[in-house]
Amino acid sequence: QVQLVASGGGLVQAGGSLRLSCAASISVTSANDMGWYRQAPGKERELVASIISGGVTNYADSVKGRFTISRDNAKNTVYLQMNSLKPEDTAVYYCRLYFIVGGRLYWGQGTQVTVSS
């Protein structure tokens, strides 16, 4: 069974930084899309950032210039560096792994990020 283990969440003051990690139990070298999503209470899950196999990245407008997504295929891990955090960034953050071949989609268990004002 494929597992995505997310870590790095926590409580931070506004303006602070956190780095999320998501380690996969399988090789991600051929993964077409790795991304981070978040879900705040009472809201739908939304895309935060994604990185495709060619290294092209995509960010939600609300996090552009503050968050950076990266992947390390050798470690089967995707990262999300979050700087200049705001209270509205508070949410549970989920990592996602997608393979076009076979249409395989996997989600991590989520990690809580709380930003205090």
C-alpha positions in Angstrom: 0.0 0.0 0.0 1.4 3.4 -1.0 1.9 5.8 1.8 2.5 9.6 1.8 3.7 10.8 5.1 3.5 14.6 5.6 5.3 16.4 8.3 6.6 19.8 9.3 3.3 21.5 10.3 2.9 23.4 13.6 2.0 26.6 15.2 3.8 29.7 14.1 3.4 33.5 14.4 2.4 35.6 11.5 5.5 36.4 9.4 7.2 33.2 10.3 8.2 30.2 8.2 7.6 26.5 8.1 8.8 23.8 5.8 6.5 20.9 5.0 7.8 17.6 3.8 6.0 14.7 2.2 7.8 11.4 1.9 6.4 8.7 -0.4 6.8 5.0 0.1 7.3 4.5 -3.7 9.6 6.1 -6.3 8.3 9.4 -7.4 10.7 9.8 -10.3 8.0 9.0 -12.9 5.3 10.9 -11.0 3.7 13.4 -13.3 2.4 15.8 -10.7 3.2 16.3 -7.0 1.4 18.9 -5.1 0.2 20.5 -1.9 -3.4 21.3 -1.1 -5.0 22.8 2.0 -8.4 22.8 3.6 -9.4 25.3 6.2 -12.5 24.7 8.5 -15.7 25.2 6.6 -13.9 25.5 3.2 -13.2 23.3 0.3 -9.8 21.8 -0.3 -7.8 24.0 -2.6 -4.6 23.8 -4.5 -1.6 25.5 -2.9 1.2 24.5 -5.2 2.2 21.8 -7.7 5.3 20.7 -9.5 5.2 18.5 -12.6 7.8 16.0 -13.8 9.5 18.6 -15.9 10.0 20.9 -12.9 7.4 23.4 -13.9 5.6 24.8 -10.9 2.2 26.3 -10.3 1.0 28.3 -7.3 -2.3 29.7 -6.0 -2.3 33.5 -6.3 -2.6 33.8 -2.6 0.8 32.2 -2.0 2.8 33.4 -4.9 6.1 35.0 -3.8 5.8 33.4 -0.3 5.7 29.7 -0.9 8.1 27.5 -2.8 7.5 23.9 -3.9 10.3 21.5 -4.7 10.9 17.8 -5.1 13.8 15.5 -4.5 13.3 12.3 -6.6 16.2 10.6 -4.9 14.4 10.9 -1.5 10.9 10.4 -3.0 9.9 13.6 -1.2 8.2 16.8 -2.1 8.6 20.0 0.0 6.7 23.2 0.6 8.7 26.1 2.0 6.3 28.6 3.4 7.6 32.1 4.3 5.8 35.2 5.5 2.9 33.2 6.8 -0.4 34.8 7.4 -3.3 33.8 9.6 -5.3 33.0 6.5 -2.8 30.3 5.7 -4.1 28.3 8.7 -5.4 24.9 7.4 -4.7 21.3 7.2 -2.1 20.7 4.4 -2.2 17.6 2.3 0.3 16.3 -0.2 -0.8 14.6 -3.4 0.9 12.3 -5.9 -0.4 11.6 -9.3 0.7 9.3 -12.1 -0.9 9.7 -15.5 -0.1 6.1 -16.4 -2.8 4.1 -14.7 -4.4 7.2 -13.4 -3.0 6.6 -9.9 -3.7 9.2 -7.3 -2.5 9.2 -3.7 -3.1 11.6 -0.8 -1.1 12.1 2.4 -2.7 12.2 5.8 -2.5 15.9 6.3 -0.5 18.1 8.6 -1.9 21.0 10.5 -0.5 24.5 10.0 -1.7 27.2 12.4 -0.6 30.8 12.0 -1.4 33.1 14.9 -1.8 36.9 14.5 
